[in-house]
Amino acid sequence: MVAQMTDAVRAQCYAMRFPPKGGVKMGYSDIASVVKKKDGTHPTESSVREAVKAFTTKGKNKAGRPKGSFKTSKEEDKQIMTAFHKVRPPGAGVTARKVHKALPKKLKKKIGKRTIIRRLAKKGYCPQDKVNKAMQSEPNRKKRLAFCNSHKDKTVQEWKGAVQAVSDFKDFTFYPKDLKPRHKQLRAPWTYMKESEKMKPEFLRPKRWFAKKDYSRTKKQKVWGMTTSTGKLQAVKVEMPMDAEKFAELVRTKIGPFLKRSFPRRHAYQVLMDGEKFMHAPVAKRALAEWNITAFPRWPAYSADLNPQENVWPWAEEAMREEEKANDTFEVFGDRVVDAIKKYPSPIKLFGGMPKRMQMCIDQKGGAIKM
């Protein structure tokens, strides 16, 4: 409404509310009955209040900072850059949230993440993907494109009606104490960096992070994750290597009961599951059939980017790594992984992105997408 007043009308509102010495101060409702907006109608009382509040005269009543001034001083800008370089060793991933968390307490209260992004950009640091060479085969692109075209008209509610849950297995890697700093540097797929840094070795995302002898000292914690259309989330540690017998046991003891609790009135469930062979072996199918669980049909291979459950993993990875301690044992590491997954902040929103994923894949002609 304020936007529908001219500057002259705003000045008139201010003059009637705060008249020169000796003048009569008018109420907001009275002012509203006198002045008019651009279309000739009278504004509301609240609109007049906003107009008076926003009016500027000789710079005395101007909202916000004077033109050309900054929210932070030069010294505070130095503190921002110091915190940035502290949490981002060359090549390490960093977000504005991490930088904000590392600021002195007083400055942290004064500014938000947007100010940090602006100060980094002023110095030439912008969010950029690390360079790698991931590609998809042409046959698989065609299968993905056909799948997405067949579901492109589904609404969010139709997806929720057709699929009760999305699911996936994920391996989280435990690194020994001496390898953790190197892993922290290399694991991030993107970070804030200058164009001049992008092709430096420490900023490239390598295919192999460690020498073979170092990899042999790492351990994998495999986790089963499932999120329902109603926003309920399940995370279960599973043994490696995973096979059809173990998956069947997981269905009987964890997956089936979880779906039953989540949908007490349903007697059959359709779940989006990736195409790992052991999940579709006869023994696994029998376990699924016992709980009337079926896999969403014709899901294309190598299509993790189309699965909303994939949104949970990077968030959980970052949250878990922030809590990780140098001396954590593998058992403690596994518990941290599960706790992080269960704290995912917006599981109810995962299904909302399905129509967008289908369209983005179509726009990429079956190629990989990034949500």
C-alpha positions as CSV (number, residue, x, y, z in Angstrom):
1,M,0.0,0.0,0.0
2,V,2.8,2.4,0.8
3,A,4.2,1.8,-2.7
4,Q,0.9,3.2,-4.1
5,M,1.6,6.7,-2.6
6,T,3.7,9.3,-4.3
7,D,6.6,10.9,-2.5
8,A,4.6,14.1,-2.3
9,V,1.7,12.3,-0.6
10,R,4.1,10.8,1.9
11,A,5.5,14.2,2.6
12,Q,1.9,15.5,3.1
13,C,1.2,12.6,5.6
14,Y,4.4,13.5,7.5
15,A,3.6,17.2,7.6
16,M,0.1,16.6,9.0
17,R,1.4,14.2,11.6
18,F,4.3,16.4,12.6
19,P,3.4,19.9,11.7
20,P,5.7,22.9,12.2
21,K,5.7,24.6,15.6
22,G,2.2,25.9,16.4
23,G,0.4,23.6,13.9
24,V,-2.3,21.0,14.8
25,K,-1.2,17.4,14.9
26,M,-3.6,15.1,13.1
27,G,-4.5,11.5,13.9
28,Y,-3.6,8.8,11.4
29,S,-7.3,8.0,10.6
30,D,-7.9,11.7,9.9
31,I,-4.9,11.9,7.6
32,A,-6.2,8.9,5.8
33,S,-9.5,10.6,5.0
34,V,-7.7,13.6,3.5
35,V,-4.8,12.2,1.4
36,K,-5.2,10.0,-1.7
37,K,-3.2,7.3,-3.4
38,K,-2.1,7.2,-7.1
39,D,-5.4,5.7,-8.1
40,G,-7.5,8.4,-6.3
41,T,-8.6,6.2,-3.4
42,H,-7.9,6.9,0.2
43,P,-5.3,4.8,2.0
44,T,-5.9,2.8,5.2
45,E,-4.8,4.1,8.6
46,S,-2.0,1.5,8.7
47,S,-0.7,2.7,5.2
48,V,-0.5,6.2,6.5
49,R,1.5,5.0,9.5
50,E,3.9,3.3,7.2
51,A,4.2,6.3,5.0
52,V,5.0,8.6,7.9
53,K,7.5,6.1,9.3
54,A,9.3,5.7,6.0
55,F,9.3,9.4,5.0
56,T,12.7,11.1,4.8
57,T,13.3,14.8,5.3
58,K,16.8,16.2,5.2
59,G,18.1,12.7,6.1
60,K,16.7,12.8,9.7
61,N,14.0,10.2,9.5
62,K,15.4,7.9,6.9
63,A,15.0,4.2,7.6
64,G,18.2,2.1,7.5
65,R,21.8,3.2,7.1
66,P,22.9,6.4,5.2
67,K,23.7,5.9,1.6
68,G,27.2,4.6,1.0
69,S,27.6,3.3,4.6
70,F,28.1,-0.3,5.6
71,K,26.8,-2.4,8.4
72,T,30.3,-3.5,9.4
73,S,33.4,-1.6,10.0
74,K,36.8,-2.3,8.3
75,E,37.9,-4.0,11.5
76,E,34.8,-6.2,11.5
77,D,35.3,-7.1,7.9
78,K,38.8,-8.3,8.8
79,Q,37.3,-10.4,11.5
80,I,34.9,-12.0,8.9
81,M,37.8,-12.8,6.6
82,T,39.9,-14.2,9.5
83,A,37.0,-16.5,10.4
84,F,36.6,-17.5,6.8
85,H,40.2,-18.5,6.3
86,K,40.1,-20.3,9.6
87,V,37.2,-22.6,8.7
88,R,38.3,-22.9,5.1
89,P,41.8,-24.3,4.7
90,P,42.7,-24.4,1.0
91,G,40.2,-26.8,-0.7
92,A,38.0,-27.3,2.3
93,G,34.2,-26.9,2.0
94,V,32.7,-24.0,3.8
95,T,29.3,-22.3,4.0
96,A,28.2,-18.9,5.2
97,R,26.6,-20.6,8.2
98,K,30.0,-22.1,9.2
99,V,31.7,-18.7,8.9
100,H,29.0,-17.1,11.0
101,K,29.4,-19.7,13.7
102,A,33.2,-18.9,13.9
103,L,32.7,-15.1,14.4
104,P,33.3,-13.4,17.7
105,K,30.1,-13.4,19.8
106,K,29.5,-9.6,19.5
107,L,29.8,-9.6,15.7
108,K,27.8,-12.8,15.4
109,K,24.8,-11.0,17.0
110,K,25.2,-7.9,14.8
111,I,25.2,-9.5,11.4
112,G,23.6,-12.4,9.5
113,K,24.7,-14.9,6.9
114,R,23.7,-12.5,4.1
115,T,26.2,-9.9,5.2
116,I,28.9,-12.6,5.3
117,I,28.1,-13.6,1.7
118,R,28.3,-10.0,0.6
119,R,31.7,-9.5,2.3
120,L,33.1,-12.7,0.8
121,A,31.8,-11.7,-2.7
122,K,33.5,-8.2,-2.3
123,K,36.8,-10.0,-1.9
124,G,36.1,-12.3,-4.9
125,Y,35.0,-15.4,-3.0
126,C,31.9,-16.9,-4.5
127,P,30.2,-20.4,-4.1
128,Q,31.6,-22.7,-6.8
129,D,31.5,-26.4,-7.6
130,K,34.8,-28.2,-7.4
131,V,35.8,-29.5,-10.8
132,N,35.3,-33.2,-11.5
133,K,34.5,-35.3,-14.6
134,A,31.3,-37.2,-13.8
135,M,29.3,-38.4,-16.9
136,Q,26.3,-40.6,-17.6
137,S,26.0,-43.1,-20.4
138,E,23.6,-42.4,-23.3
139,P,21.4,-45.5,-22.8
140,N,20.8,-44.6,-19.2
141,R,20.0,-41.0,-20.1
142,K,17.3,-42.3,-22.4
143,K,15.8,-44.6,-19.7
144,R,15.8,-41.7,-17.3
145,L,14.2,-39.4,-19.8
146,A,11.5,-41.9,-20.6
147,F,10.7,-42.4,-16.9
148,C,10.5,-38.7,-16.2
149,N,8.3,-38.1,-19.2
150,S,5.9,-40.8,-18.0
151,H,5.5,-39.1,-14.6
152,K,5.9,-35.4,-15.6
153,D,2.3,-34.5,-15.0
154,K,2.1,-36.0,-11.5
155,T,1.3,-33.4,-8.8
156,V,2.8,-33.5,-5.3
157,Q,-0.4,-35.0,-3.9
158,E,-0.4,-37.6,-6.7
159,W,3.1,-38.6,-5.8
160,K,2.2,-38.9,-2.1
161,G,-0.8,-41.1,-3.1
162,A,1.3,-43.3,-5.3
163,V,4.4,-43.6,-3.0
164,Q,4.2,-44.0,0.7
165,A,8.0,-43.7,1.3
166,V,11.3,-43.0,-0.4
167,S,14.4,-45.0,0.7
168,D,18.0,-45.6,0.1
169,F,21.2,-47.2,1.5
170,K,24.1,-44.9,2.2
171,D,27.7,-45.6,3.2
172,F,29.4,-43.2,5.6
173,T,33.1,-43.5,5.9
174,F,35.0,-43.5,9.2
175,Y,38.5,-42.0,8.9
176,P,41.3,-42.7,11.4
177,K,42.4,-39.6,13.4
178,D,45.4,-38.8,11.2
179,L,43.3,-38.9,8.0
180,K,40.4,-36.7,9.2
181,P,42.0,-33.3,8.3
182,R,42.7,-34.4,4.8
183,H,39.2,-35.8,4.4
184,K,37.7,-32.5,5.7
185,Q,39.6,-30.7,3.0
186,L,38.6,-32.8,0.0
187,R,35.1,-34.2,0.7
188,A,33.1,-31.0,-0.1
189,P,31.8,-30.9,-3.6
190,W,31.8,-27.1,-3.5
191,T,33.1,-24.2,-1.5
192,Y,33.6,-20.4,-1.6
193,M,36.6,-19.7,-3.8
194,K,38.1,-17.3,-6.2
195,E,38.2,-18.0,-9.9
196,S,42.0,-18.0,-9.7
197,E,41.8,-20.9,-7.1
198,K,39.4,-23.2,-9.0
199,M,42.1,-25.1,-10.9
200,K,44.6,-25.3,-8.1
201,P,45.4,-28.9,-7.1
202,E,44.1,-28.5,-3.5
203,F,40.7,-27.2,-4.8
204,L,40.1,-30.0,-7.4
205,R,37.9,-32.9,-6.3
206,P,40.0,-36.0,-7.0
207,K,38.8,-39.4,-7.9
208,R,40.9,-41.0,-5.2
209,W,41.4,-39.0,-1.9
210,F,44.0,-41.2,-0.3
211,A,46.7,-43.7,-1.2
212,K,45.5,-47.3,-1.3
213,K,47.3,-48.2,2.0
214,D,45.4,-45.3,3.7
215,Y,42.1,-46.4,2.4
216,S,42.6,-49.8,3.9
217,R,42.5,-48.2,7.3
218,T,39.1,-46.6,6.8
219,K,35.7,-48.3,7.7
220,K,32.3,-48.0,6.2
221,Q,29.1,-47.6,8.2
222,K,26.1,-48.6,6.0
223,V,22.8,-47.0,6.9
224,W,19.3,-47.7,5.7
225,G,17.2,-44.5,5.5
226,M,13.5,-44.1,4.7
227,T,11.2,-41.0,4.7
228,T,7.5,-41.3,4.5
229,S,5.1,-39.0,2.6
230,T,3.9,-37.9,6.0
231,G,7.3,-36.7,7.1
232,K,8.3,-39.6,9.4
233,L,12.0,-40.6,9.1
234,Q,13.8,-43.9,9.8
235,A,17.5,-44.5,10.1
236,V,19.0,-48.0,10.8
237,K,22.7,-49.1,11.0
238,V,23.2,-52.3,9.0
239,E,26.0,-54.8,8.7
240,M,28.3,-55.0,5.7
241,P,28.5,-56.5,3.3
242,M,24.8,-56.3,2.7
243,D,23.0,-59.2,1.0
244,A,19.5,-60.5,0.2
245,E,19.2,-62.4,3.5
246,K,20.2,-59.4,5.6
247,F,17.9,-57.2,3.7
248,A,15.0,-59.6,4.2
249,E,15.7,-59.5,7.9
250,L,15.7,-55.7,7.8
251,V,12.3,-55.7,6.1
252,R,10.8,-58.0,8.7
253,T,12.2,-56.3,11.8
254,K,12.5,-52.7,10.9
255,I,11.0,-51.6,7.5
256,G,7.7,-53.4,7.7
257,P,6.9,-52.4,11.3
258,F,8.0,-48.8,10.6
259,L,5.6,-48.5,7.7
260,K,2.8,-50.0,9.7
261,R,3.3,-47.5,12.5
262,S,3.5,-44.6,10.0
263,F,0.3,-45.7,8.1
264,P,-1.9,-47.6,10.6
265,R,-4.9,-47.6,8.3
266,R,-3.0,-48.9,5.2
267,H,-2.5,-52.6,4.4
268,A,-0.2,-52.2,1.4
269,Y,2.7,-49.9,0.7
270,Q,4.6,-48.7,-2.4
271,V,8.2,-47.6,-1.7
272,L,10.7,-45.9,-4.0
273,M,13.8,-48.2,-3.8
274,D,17.0,-48.1,-5.9
275,G,17.8,-51.1,-8.0
276,E,20.4,-52.9,-6.0
277,K,20.1,-56.6,-6.9
278,F,19.9,-58.0,-3.4
279,M,16.8,-55.9,-2.8
280,H,15.0,-57.7,-5.6
281,A,16.2,-61.2,-5.0
282,P,13.6,-63.9,-4.2
283,V,14.2,-64.0,-0.5
284,A,14.0,-60.3,-0.3
285,K,10.8,-60.2,-2.4
286,R,9.2,-62.8,0.0
287,A,9.9,-60.6,3.0
288,L,8.5,-57.6,1.2
289,A,5.4,-59.5,0.2
290,E,4.8,-60.5,3.9
291,W,4.3,-56.8,4.6
292,N,2.6,-56.0,1.3
293,I,5.4,-53.8,0.2
294,T,6.1,-53.2,-3.5
295,A,8.9,-51.3,-5.2
296,F,7.9,-48.3,-7.3
297,P,8.0,-49.7,-10.8
298,R,10.5,-49.0,-13.6
299,W,12.8,-46.8,-11.4
300,P,15.8,-46.1,-13.7
301,A,19.3,-47.3,-12.6
302,Y,21.9,-44.8,-11.5
303,S,19.3,-42.2,-10.6
304,A,20.1,-41.2,-7.1
305,D,19.6,-37.5,-8.1
306,L,15.9,-38.3,-8.7
307,N,15.4,-39.8,-5.2
308,P,14.4,-37.2,-2.5
309,Q,16.0,-39.4,0.1
310,E,19.3,-38.3,-1.3
311,N,18.7,-34.8,0.1
312,V,19.1,-36.2,3.6
313,W,22.6,-37.6,3.1
314,P,24.7,-34.4,2.5
315,W,22.8,-32.6,5.3
316,A,23.4,-35.5,7.7
317,E,27.1,-35.8,6.6
318,E,27.8,-32.2,7.3
319,A,25.9,-32.2,10.7
320,M,27.7,-35.4,11.7
321,R,31.1,-34.2,10.7
322,E,30.6,-31.0,12.8
323,E,29.9,-33.1,15.9
324,E,32.7,-35.7,15.1
325,K,35.6,-35.8,17.6
326,A,39.1,-36.7,16.7
327,N,39.2,-39.7,19.1
328,D,35.7,-41.1,18.2
329,T,35.6,-44.9,17.9
330,F,33.9,-46.5,14.9
331,E,30.9,-47.5,17.2
332,V,30.5,-43.8,18.3
333,F,30.8,-42.7,14.7
334,G,27.9,-45.0,13.7
335,D,25.7,-43.6,16.4
336,R,26.5,-40.1,15.3
337,V,25.5,-40.9,11.8
338,V,22.1,-42.2,12.8
339,D,21.5,-39.3,15.2
340,A,22.3,-36.8,12.4
341,I,19.9,-38.4,10.0
342,K,17.1,-38.4,12.5
343,K,17.6,-34.7,13.0
344,Y,17.0,-33.8,9.3
345,P,15.0,-30.6,9.7
346,S,12.4,-30.8,6.9
347,P,11.4,-34.5,6.0
348,I,7.9,-33.4,5.3
349,K,9.1,-31.3,2.3
350,L,11.0,-34.1,0.5
351,F,8.0,-35.2,-1.6
352,G,7.3,-31.6,-2.6
353,G,10.3,-31.6,-5.0
354,M,9.3,-34.6,-7.1
355,P,7.5,-32.8,-9.9
356,K,10.5,-30.4,-10.1
357,R,12.9,-33.3,-10.3
358,M,11.0,-34.8,-13.2
359,Q,11.0,-31.6,-15.1
360,M,14.7,-30.8,-14.5
361,C,15.7,-34.2,-15.7
362,I,13.6,-33.7,-18.9
363,D,15.2,-30.3,-19.4
364,Q,18.6,-32.0,-19.1
365,K,17.5,-34.6,-21.6
366,G,17.9,-37.4,-19.1
367,G,21.2,-35.9,-17.7
368,A,22.1,-35.5,-14.1
369,I,20.3,-32.8,-12.1
370,K,21.3,-30.9,-9.0
371,M,18.6,-30.0,-6.4
